Amino acid sequence: VGELSLSSEELAFGKTKIFIRSPKTLFFLEEQRRLRLQQLATLIQKTYRGWRCRAHYQLMRKSQIVISAWFRGSR
């Protein structure tokens, strides 16, 4: 089947369920699911951390500009 490289003999598709013939296939699918969930969790963390660091940098930059302008104006 598609990207998981399972033969059609291992799986049967019903209207609402997927029937798995061997426990080995079930364990393989569960392992693939676990790995994919880890990848997605890492992607979410990476995206959030990048956003947080960019927001912090922009705040620091704006603050630096305000301080510099104030310092130049007071001379």
LUMKEBA-512371 format. One record per residue: z, y, x of N, C-alpha, C in turn; residue number from 1. Coordinates in nm, 3 decimals, always signed. Layout:
% LUMKEBA-512371
{{Z Y X} {Z Y X} {Z Y X} NUM}
...
END
This chain:
% LUMKEBA-512371
{{+0.000 -0.118 +0.085} {+0.000 +0.000 +0.000} {+0.000 +0.123 +0.089} 1}
{{-0.094 +0.209 +0.070} {-0.105 +0.341 +0.132} {-0.047 +0.357 +0.270} 2}
{{+0.037 +0.459 +0.285} {+0.088 +0.497 +0.416} {+0.201 +0.409 +0.465} 3}
{{+0.257 +0.322 +0.381} {+0.364 +0.234 +0.426} {+0.312 +0.104 +0.486} 4}
{{+0.185 +0.082 +0.478} {+0.118 -0.037 +0.533} {+0.179 -0.167 +0.482} 5}
{{+0.199 -0.174 +0.352} {+0.244 -0.297 +0.288} {+0.125 -0.359 +0.213} 6}
{{+0.117 -0.490 +0.214} {+0.007 -0.554 +0.143} {+0.033 -0.552 -0.007} 7}
{{-0.073 -0.561 -0.083} {-0.060 -0.559 -0.228} {+0.007 -0.687 -0.280} 8}
{{+0.015 -0.790 -0.196} {+0.084 -0.913 -0.236} {+0.235 -0.894 -0.238} 9}
{{+0.285 -0.800 -0.161} {+0.429 -0.775 -0.154} {+0.481 -0.695 -0.274} 10}
{{+0.394 -0.614 -0.333} {+0.436 -0.526 -0.441} {+0.351 -0.548 -0.565} 11}
{{+0.413 -0.526 -0.679} {+0.340 -0.524 -0.806} {+0.389 -0.402 -0.883} 12}
{{+0.295 -0.324 -0.933} {+0.330 -0.203 -1.006} {+0.326 -0.230 -1.155} 13}
{{+0.438 -0.201 -1.221} {+0.443 -0.207 -1.366} {+0.421 -0.068 -1.421} 14}
{{+0.446 -0.052 -1.552} {+0.429 +0.082 -1.611} {+0.539 +0.176 -1.565} 15}
{{+0.662 +0.127 -1.553} {+0.773 +0.213 -1.516} {+0.849 +0.164 -1.393} 16}
{{+0.812 +0.048 -1.339} {+0.886 -0.008 -1.227} {+0.791 -0.062 -1.121} 17}
{{+0.846 -0.080 -1.003} {+0.775 -0.146 -0.894} {+0.848 -0.276 -0.867} 18}
{{+0.777 -0.384 -0.865} {+0.837 -0.515 -0.842} {+0.811 -0.556 -0.698} 19}
{{+0.918 -0.591 -0.628} {+0.910 -0.627 -0.487} {+0.936 -0.777 -0.475} 20}
{{+0.846 -0.845 -0.406} {+0.854 -0.991 -0.400} {+0.958 -1.043 -0.301} 21}
{{+0.971 -0.984 -0.185} {+1.063 -1.038 -0.085} {+1.171 -0.936 -0.048} 22}
{{+1.290 -0.987 -0.016} {+1.398 -0.897 +0.026} {+1.364 -0.821 +0.155} 23}
{{+1.284 -0.882 +0.241} {+1.244 -0.818 +0.365} {+1.172 -0.686 +0.336} 24}
{{+1.086 -0.687 +0.236} {+1.014 -0.566 +0.197} {+1.110 -0.462 +0.142} 25}
{{+1.207 -0.505 +0.064} {+1.306 -0.413 +0.009} {+1.384 -0.345 +0.121} 26}
{{+1.428 -0.422 +0.219} {+1.503 -0.364 +0.332} {+1.416 -0.267 +0.412} 27}
{{+1.288 -0.302 +0.428} {+1.195 -0.213 +0.498} {+1.181 -0.081 +0.423} 28}
{{+1.163 -0.088 +0.292} {+1.149 +0.033 +0.211} {+1.276 +0.118 +0.215} 29}
{{+1.390 +0.055 +0.210} {+1.517 +0.129 +0.216} {+1.533 +0.198 +0.352} 30}
{{+1.492 +0.131 +0.458} {+1.500 +0.192 +0.592} {+1.406 +0.311 +0.603} 31}
{{+1.284 +0.298 +0.549} {+1.189 +0.408 +0.550} {+1.242 +0.526 +0.469} 32}
{{+1.307 +0.497 +0.357} {+1.366 +0.602 +0.273} {+1.476 +0.675 +0.349} 33}
{{+1.562 +0.599 +0.417} {+1.671 +0.659 +0.494} {+1.617 +0.751 +0.604} 34}
{{+1.515 +0.705 +0.675} {+1.455 +0.785 +0.781} {+1.393 +0.913 +0.726} 35}
{{+1.326 +0.902 +0.612} {+1.262 +1.020 +0.553} {+1.367 +1.121 +0.506} 36}
{{+1.476 +1.073 +0.449} {+1.583 +1.164 +0.407} {+1.642 +1.238 +0.526} 37}
{{+1.657 +1.169 +0.640} {+1.705 +1.234 +0.762} {+1.608 +1.343 +0.807} 38}
{{+1.479 +1.313 +0.802} {+1.379 +1.411 +0.842} {+1.384 +1.534 +0.752} 39}
{{+1.397 +1.512 +0.622} {+1.401 +1.624 +0.528} {+1.528 +1.707 +0.546} 40}
{{+1.641 +1.641 +0.571} {+1.766 +1.714 +0.594} {+1.754 +1.800 +0.720} 41}
{{+1.692 +1.746 +0.824} {+1.672 +1.821 +0.947} {+1.580 +1.941 +0.923} 42}
{{+1.476 +1.922 +0.844} {+1.385 +2.032 +0.811} {+1.457 +2.144 +0.737} 43}
{{+1.540 +2.108 +0.640} {+1.615 +2.208 +0.565} {+1.710 +2.283 +0.658} 44}
{{+1.781 +2.212 +0.745} {+1.873 +2.276 +0.839} {+1.799 +2.370 +0.933} 45}
{{+1.685 +2.324 +0.983} {+1.607 +2.405 +1.076} {+1.559 +2.533 +1.010} 46}
{{+1.511 +2.522 +0.887} {+1.462 +2.639 +0.815} {+1.575 +2.738 +0.788} 47}
{{+1.691 +2.688 +0.745} {+1.804 +2.775 +0.716} {+1.855 +2.844 +0.843} 48}
{{+1.868 +2.768 +0.951} {+1.917 +2.828 +1.076} {+1.822 +2.933 +1.130} 49}
{{+1.692 +2.909 +1.118} {+1.595 +3.008 +1.162} {+1.605 +3.135 +1.080} 50}
{{+1.617 +3.121 +0.947} {+1.631 +3.237 +0.860} {+1.757 +3.315 +0.893} 51}
{{+1.869 +3.243 +0.913} {+1.996 +3.309 +0.943} {+1.989 +3.386 +1.075} 52}
{{+1.928 +3.326 +1.177} {+1.916 +3.393 +1.307} {+1.825 +3.515 +1.299} 53}
{{+1.714 +3.504 +1.224} {+1.626 +3.620 +1.208} {+1.697 +3.734 +1.135} 54}
{{+1.773 +3.701 +1.031} {+1.846 +3.804 +0.956} {+1.949 +3.871 +1.046} 55}
{{+2.019 +3.794 +1.127} {+2.118 +3.849 +1.219} {+2.052 +3.940 +1.322} 56}
{{+1.938 +3.896 +1.375} {+1.865 +3.976 +1.473} {+1.821 +4.108 +1.412} 57}
{{+1.766 +4.104 +1.291} {+1.721 +4.227 +1.227} {+1.837 +4.323 +1.202} 58}
{{+1.950 +4.271 +1.163} {+2.068 +4.355 +1.142} {+2.113 +4.420 +1.273} 59}
{{+2.116 +4.342 +1.380} {+2.155 +4.395 +1.511} {+2.055 +4.502 +1.558} 60}
{{+1.928 +4.479 +1.534} {+1.826 +4.575 +1.576} {+1.840 +4.706 +1.498} 61}
{{+1.860 +4.697 +1.367} {+1.880 +4.819 +1.288} {+2.004 +4.893 +1.334} 62}
{{+2.110 +4.820 +1.364} {+2.233 +4.883 +1.412} {+2.211 +4.953 +1.544} 63}
{{+2.137 +4.891 +1.632} {+2.108 +4.950 +1.763} {+2.028 +5.079 +1.747} 64}
{{+1.935 +5.081 +1.654} {+1.854 +5.201 +1.631} {+1.941 +5.314 +1.578} 65}
{{+2.032 +5.283 +1.485} {+2.121 +5.385 +1.430} {+2.213 +5.440 +1.538} 66}
{{+2.269 +5.354 +1.620} {+2.358 +5.398 +1.728} {+2.282 +5.484 +1.829} 67}
{{+2.161 +5.442 +1.866} {+2.081 +5.519 +1.961} {+2.047 +5.656 +1.905} 68}
{{+2.008 +5.662 +1.778} {+1.973 +5.790 +1.716} {+2.096 +5.881 +1.711} 69}
{{+2.209 +5.827 +1.677} {+2.332 +5.907 +1.671} {+2.367 +5.960 +1.810} 70}
{{+2.355 +5.873 +1.911} {+2.388 +5.913 +2.049} {+2.295 +6.024 +2.097} 71}
{{+2.165 +6.010 +2.068} {+2.070 +6.112 +2.111} {+2.095 +6.245 +2.038} 72}
{{+2.135 +6.235 +1.911} {+2.159 +6.355 +1.833} {+2.284 +6.430 +1.873} 73}
{{+2.381 +6.360 +1.931} {+2.507 +6.424 +1.965} {+2.506 +6.490 +2.103} 74}
{{+2.400 +6.472 +2.178} {+2.392 +6.529 +2.313} {+2.354 +6.672 +2.310} 75}
END
